[in-house]
Amino acid sequence: MEINILDTYEDLSRHAAEVLFRQLDAKKDMLLCAATGNSPTRTYQLLAEECGRRPERFAAMRVLKLDEWGGIPPTTREPANLTSGATSSEPLEYRPHPLYLFR
């Protein structure tokens, strides 16, 4: 396990996004287990921004929604769901088949 101590939330979010980008480049069909809450919000925004620039990079990526997402429709527009603005599965253009929900 590697522990990184970063100075700001922005630094943390950018570092997390870069880790995810490296993983995605190594494994195109990476399964992202997406947590809820405010902590990952900026990281998800950075993922969405990159997807806007390079959608092909995300074509095979899969998402498993964790925590209290069970029962929340994929179209719900709230921060707890990857579906509003840049914290969204919408900018990442997820089709229903790679988005896994469970209750």
LINZIJO-V411549 format. One line per field, one symbol per residue. psi: psi as a letter, one per 40 degrees, with the letter a starting at -180 (. if undefined). Layout:
psi->???
This chain:
psi->hhhhhididdddddddddddddddddgdfihhghiaiddedddddddddddddgdddedeiihhhabfehehieehgideifehbefieddefhiddehhii.
